[in-house]
Amino acid sequence: MKLQREILTPQMLQYDDFSSRGETEYVPYLMYFNRPNYRSDAINTDRLGFRISHSATEQASVGSSVPEGPVRLLVGGSVPLGYGSTSDAATMASRLWTEHAPSRPWLTYAGHCYNSTQELLLFLLYRHLLPPVEEIVIFSGFNTLVMSRLVEMHRADQGPFYFCGEFFEQMEEVKSRHRKSSRGFGRRNKPTVPAWPSPDEVRPELDDAIASAVDLVGRHLDSWQVLAAATGARVSFVLQPLATWLREETAPQEKLIFDELDRISKLGTWEALYGDVASVEAGQRYADALAPACEKRGVRFVNLNPVLRAAVTDQTWLYVDRAHLTDEGNDIVAALLAEQLGLS
């Protein structure tokens, strides 16, 4: 018997393959990135792993054909990557370039499961491939907040990243191989490998998690502003619309998919995993903390959740899961994004 997910969103099977942990593309400094040269009906990437974006007449990506510029960048994790869209032409960047803000080319500059640190490093490492940049739109927020709760996995004043538990485990094995059997000099610390928290483990208070996430985002926005100044690019931070930040009620199709995902998840239900940071109230408190942090740095801030909430009804099918958008969702969000940022 087919799952509702396969019936309603058959493209997600291709995204399952694209994001398979058995095919992870490990990259220096970034830890991991999108699979390069990936080909399917739903998603295609270039030689570096950047997704292809489309206009009405052409296509482009950072690692293949790049327009002369100036260009606009859509930066972030899997939502601006277009995870869940039925084709490259249906992603947010493509809809901006084709319909809603077509006066400049849009490049998808996003990585699956990326947080704010990785978003910044991705720009730093591949900036040399870009023509002049006019706009940098960082469409992000949730992953950094989720990671901020993992207090045991912070290292050297840096926040954790997805799958970092595996990294710490493997590095401890490497260290153990290099330890000499002799007593040597000094005192060795007892090796500690942080464990991924279980759903019932006590987590930081919401205000503490938000403060940690906003601190990281703010630090990274400082660096974005320095890097953007080289071409006079304008930096904006857009808090992504999450299904559970957006509204209490879901569209009928969303309810079928969300309930099914909770049933089949091996990690636990959405509420058990993210409930403390994923409510409408939590999203608003996060936005209220991000707004002054952006203003302080001269970065435009948009909380797209209330904007999107006002533009749709409870019957509008926006999400393929609680984070990622349908084709219609991408198109609506792209139109609202262009309107909010005053882009044509």
C-alpha positions as CSV (number, residue, x, y, z in Angstrom):
1,M,0.0,0.0,0.0
2,K,1.4,3.4,-1.0
3,L,2.1,6.0,1.5
4,Q,0.2,9.3,1.3
5,R,3.6,11.0,0.9
6,E,4.2,9.0,-2.3
7,I,0.7,9.7,-3.7
8,L,0.6,13.4,-2.9
9,T,4.3,14.2,-3.3
10,P,6.0,11.5,-5.5
11,Q,9.0,13.8,-6.1
12,M,10.0,13.3,-2.5
13,L,11.3,9.8,-3.4
14,Q,13.9,11.6,-5.6
15,Y,14.8,13.9,-2.7
16,D,15.2,10.9,-0.4
17,D,17.8,9.6,-2.9
18,F,19.4,13.0,-3.3
19,S,19.9,13.4,0.5
20,S,20.8,9.8,1.2
21,R,23.3,9.6,4.1
22,G,25.0,6.8,2.2
23,E,25.8,9.2,-0.6
24,T,26.8,12.3,1.5
25,E,29.3,14.6,-0.3
26,Y,31.9,15.5,2.3
27,V,33.6,18.8,1.6
28,P,36.6,20.5,3.3
29,Y,35.6,23.1,5.9
30,L,31.9,22.8,5.1
31,M,31.6,19.3,6.4
32,Y,29.1,18.3,3.7
33,F,27.3,19.8,0.7
34,N,24.7,18.9,-1.9
35,R,25.6,15.9,-4.2
36,P,27.4,17.2,-7.3
37,N,26.2,16.4,-10.8
38,Y,23.0,15.0,-9.5
39,R,20.4,14.3,-12.2
40,S,16.6,13.7,-11.8
41,D,13.3,15.1,-12.9
42,A,12.9,16.9,-9.5
43,I,16.4,18.2,-8.8
44,N,19.7,18.8,-10.7
45,T,23.0,20.1,-9.4
46,D,26.2,21.3,-11.1
47,R,29.7,20.0,-10.7
48,L,30.0,21.5,-7.2
49,G,26.6,20.7,-5.9
50,F,24.8,24.0,-6.5
51,R,21.2,23.7,-7.8
52,I,20.3,24.9,-11.2
53,S,18.0,27.9,-11.4
54,H,15.9,28.9,-14.4
55,S,14.6,32.1,-16.0
56,A,12.1,32.1,-18.9
57,T,14.9,31.6,-21.4
58,E,18.1,30.4,-19.6
59,Q,19.5,28.6,-16.7
60,A,22.5,29.1,-14.4
61,S,24.3,27.9,-11.3
62,V,27.4,28.9,-9.4
63,G,29.5,26.0,-10.7
64,S,28.4,26.0,-14.3
65,S,27.2,28.9,-16.5
66,V,27.1,32.1,-14.5
67,P,25.5,35.3,-15.9
68,E,27.7,38.3,-16.3
69,G,26.0,40.0,-13.4
70,P,25.1,41.7,-11.3
71,V,23.2,38.8,-9.8
72,R,21.1,38.1,-6.8
73,L,21.8,35.2,-4.3
74,L,19.2,33.2,-2.4
75,V,21.1,31.9,0.5
76,G,20.2,29.3,3.2
77,G,19.4,25.7,3.8
78,S,17.1,23.2,2.2
79,V,14.1,25.6,1.9
80,P,15.8,28.1,-0.5
81,L,17.5,25.0,-2.1
82,G,14.0,24.1,-3.2
83,Y,13.9,20.8,-1.4
84,G,10.4,19.4,-2.3
85,S,9.8,21.2,-5.6
86,T,8.8,19.1,-8.6
87,S,11.5,20.6,-10.8
88,D,14.4,23.1,-10.8
89,A,12.0,25.6,-12.6
90,A,9.7,25.5,-9.6
91,T,12.2,26.6,-6.9
92,M,12.0,29.9,-5.2
93,A,15.0,31.3,-7.0
94,S,13.6,30.2,-10.4
95,R,10.2,31.8,-9.7
96,L,11.9,35.0,-8.7
97,W,14.1,35.0,-11.8
98,T,11.2,34.0,-14.1
99,E,8.2,35.9,-12.7
100,H,8.4,37.9,-9.5
101,A,11.8,39.8,-9.6
102,P,13.3,39.0,-13.1
103,S,15.3,42.2,-13.6
104,R,18.4,40.3,-12.3
105,P,19.5,36.7,-12.5
106,W,18.9,34.7,-9.3
107,L,21.3,32.0,-8.1
108,T,20.4,29.3,-5.6
109,Y,23.2,29.5,-3.0
110,A,21.9,26.9,-0.5
111,G,22.9,23.6,1.1
112,H,20.7,20.9,2.5
113,C,20.7,20.9,6.3
114,Y,22.9,24.0,6.5
115,N,23.0,26.4,9.5
116,S,24.1,30.0,9.5
117,T,27.8,29.1,9.9
118,Q,27.8,26.9,6.8
119,E,25.8,29.4,4.8
120,L,28.5,32.0,5.4
121,L,31.4,29.6,4.7
122,L,29.8,28.5,1.5
123,F,29.8,32.1,0.3
124,L,33.4,32.6,1.4
125,L,34.7,29.5,-0.3
126,Y,33.0,30.0,-3.7
127,R,32.8,33.8,-3.9
128,H,35.6,33.8,-6.5
129,L,33.2,32.1,-9.0
130,L,30.6,34.9,-8.7
131,P,30.1,37.9,-10.9
132,P,29.2,41.2,-9.1
133,V,26.5,40.6,-6.6
134,E,23.6,43.1,-6.1
135,E,21.4,41.3,-3.5
136,I,22.1,38.7,-0.9
137,V,18.9,37.3,0.6
138,I,19.5,35.0,3.5
139,F,16.4,32.9,3.8
140,S,17.0,30.9,7.0
141,G,16.6,30.6,10.7
142,F,15.1,27.3,11.8
143,N,18.2,25.1,11.5
144,T,20.3,27.4,13.6
145,L,17.6,27.6,16.3
146,V,17.3,23.8,16.4
147,M,21.1,23.3,16.7
148,S,21.3,26.0,19.4
149,R,19.5,23.6,21.8
150,L,22.3,21.0,21.6
151,V,24.4,22.7,24.3
152,E,26.7,19.6,24.8
153,M,27.7,19.8,21.2
154,H,29.0,23.4,21.1
155,R,32.7,23.5,20.7
156,A,35.2,26.4,20.9
157,D,32.3,29.0,21.0
158,Q,30.8,27.6,17.8
159,G,27.4,26.0,17.4
160,P,26.9,22.4,16.2
161,F,25.8,21.3,12.8
162,Y,23.6,18.5,11.6
163,F,25.2,15.0,11.9
164,C,28.0,16.4,14.1
165,G,27.5,13.5,16.5
166,E,28.9,11.2,13.9
167,F,31.8,13.6,13.4
168,F,32.7,13.7,17.1
169,E,32.5,9.9,17.3
170,Q,34.8,9.3,14.4
171,M,37.3,12.0,15.6
172,E,37.5,10.3,19.0
173,E,38.4,7.1,17.3
174,V,41.2,8.9,15.4
175,K,42.5,10.4,18.6
176,S,42.5,7.1,20.3
177,R,44.6,5.6,17.5
178,H,47.2,8.3,18.0
179,R,47.5,8.1,21.7
180,K,50.6,6.4,22.8
181,S,50.4,3.5,25.2
182,S,53.1,5.1,27.4
183,R,52.1,7.4,30.1
184,G,53.9,10.4,28.5
185,F,53.9,13.9,29.9
186,G,51.0,15.8,31.3
187,R,47.6,14.7,32.2
188,R,45.2,13.3,29.6
189,N,41.6,14.3,29.7
190,K,39.1,11.5,29.7
191,P,37.7,11.3,26.2
192,T,34.1,12.5,26.0
193,V,31.9,12.1,23.0
194,P,28.7,14.2,23.2
195,A,25.6,12.1,22.6
196,W,22.7,13.3,20.5
197,P,19.9,14.1,23.0
198,S,16.9,11.9,23.3
199,P,13.4,13.4,22.8
200,D,12.7,13.2,26.6
201,E,16.0,14.9,27.6
202,V,15.9,18.3,29.3
203,R,16.6,21.1,26.8
204,P,17.5,24.7,27.3
205,E,14.7,27.2,28.0
206,L,13.3,28.7,24.8
207,D,14.7,32.1,25.6
208,D,18.2,30.7,26.1
209,A,18.0,28.7,22.8
210,I,16.8,31.9,21.0
211,A,19.5,34.0,22.5
212,S,22.2,31.5,21.4
213,A,20.8,31.3,17.9
214,V,20.5,35.1,17.5
215,D,24.0,35.5,18.8
216,L,25.3,33.2,16.1
217,V,23.2,34.8,13.4
218,G,24.3,38.2,14.4
219,R,28.0,37.4,14.4
220,H,27.6,35.9,10.9
221,L,25.6,38.9,9.6
222,D,28.6,41.1,10.7
223,S,30.8,39.0,8.4
224,W,28.2,39.0,5.6
225,Q,28.2,42.8,5.7
226,V,32.0,42.9,5.4
227,L,32.0,40.5,2.5
228,A,29.1,42.2,0.7
229,A,30.7,45.6,0.9
230,A,33.2,44.5,-1.8
231,T,30.5,44.7,-4.5
232,G,28.1,47.0,-2.7
233,A,25.6,44.2,-2.3
234,R,22.6,44.6,0.0
235,V,22.1,42.0,2.7
236,S,18.6,40.9,3.9
237,F,17.7,38.3,6.4
238,V,14.3,36.6,6.0
239,L,13.0,34.3,8.7
240,Q,11.7,31.3,6.8
241,P,8.0,30.4,7.1
242,L,7.7,27.1,9.0
243,A,4.4,25.2,8.8
244,T,4.0,25.2,12.6
245,W,5.2,28.9,13.0
246,L,2.6,29.8,10.3
247,R,-0.7,28.5,11.6
248,E,-2.3,26.1,14.0
249,E,-4.6,24.5,11.4
250,T,-3.1,22.8,8.3
251,A,-4.5,22.2,4.8
252,P,-6.1,18.8,4.3
253,Q,-3.2,17.5,2.3
254,E,-0.7,18.7,4.9
255,K,-2.5,16.9,7.7
256,L,-2.4,13.6,5.8
257,I,1.3,14.0,5.2
258,F,2.3,15.3,8.6
259,D,0.4,12.6,10.5
260,E,1.9,10.0,8.3
261,L,5.5,11.3,8.8
262,D,4.9,11.2,12.6
263,R,3.9,7.6,12.3
264,I,6.8,6.4,10.2
265,S,9.6,8.5,11.6
266,K,12.4,6.5,13.3
267,L,13.5,9.5,15.3
268,G,10.2,10.4,16.9
269,T,7.3,12.7,16.2
270,W,7.7,16.4,15.1
271,E,6.3,17.5,18.5
272,A,8.8,15.3,20.4
273,L,11.8,16.5,18.4
274,Y,11.0,20.2,17.8
275,G,7.9,21.1,19.7
276,D,9.7,23.4,22.1
277,V,10.9,25.7,19.2
278,A,8.3,25.1,16.6
279,S,5.1,26.6,17.9
280,V,3.6,29.8,16.6
281,E,4.5,31.6,19.8
282,A,8.1,30.3,19.6
283,G,8.4,31.5,16.0
284,Q,7.2,35.0,17.0
285,R,9.6,35.2,20.0
286,Y,12.5,34.2,17.7
287,A,11.5,36.9,15.2
288,D,11.2,39.5,17.9
289,A,14.8,38.8,18.9
290,L,16.1,38.7,15.4
291,A,14.6,42.0,14.3
292,P,16.8,44.3,16.5
293,A,19.9,42.1,15.9
294,C,19.4,42.8,12.1
295,E,18.6,46.4,12.6
296,K,21.7,47.0,14.7
297,R,23.8,45.7,11.7
298,G,22.0,47.6,9.0
299,V,20.5,44.4,7.6
300,R,16.9,44.4,6.4
301,F,14.8,41.9,8.3
302,V,11.5,40.2,7.2
303,N,9.5,37.7,9.2
304,L,7.7,36.0,6.4
305,N,5.4,34.0,8.7
306,P,2.7,36.7,9.3
307,V,3.1,37.9,5.8
308,L,2.4,34.5,4.4
309,R,-0.3,33.8,6.9
310,A,-2.2,36.9,5.7
311,A,-1.9,35.9,2.1
312,V,-3.4,32.3,2.2
313,T,-6.2,30.4,3.8
314,D,-6.1,27.2,5.9
315,Q,-7.0,25.3,2.8
316,T,-4.0,26.5,0.8
317,W,-1.6,23.5,0.4
318,L,1.9,25.0,1.1
319,Y,4.1,22.3,2.5
320,V,5.4,18.8,1.5
321,D,6.5,18.4,5.1
322,R,6.6,20.9,8.0
323,A,9.6,22.8,6.7
324,H,9.6,22.5,2.9
325,L,7.3,24.0,0.3
326,T,5.2,22.8,-2.5
327,D,5.5,24.3,-5.9
328,E,2.6,26.6,-5.1
329,G,4.2,27.4,-1.8
330,N,7.4,28.4,-3.5
331,D,5.6,30.6,-5.9
332,I,3.6,32.4,-3.3
333,V,6.6,32.9,-1.1
334,A,8.7,34.2,-4.0
335,A,6.0,36.7,-4.8
336,L,5.8,37.9,-1.2
337,L,9.5,38.0,-0.9
338,A,9.9,40.3,-3.9
339,E,7.1,42.5,-2.6
340,Q,8.6,42.7,0.9
341,L,12.1,43.5,-0.3
342,G,11.0,45.9,-3.1
343,L,12.6,43.9,-5.8
344,S,11.5,43.8,-9.4
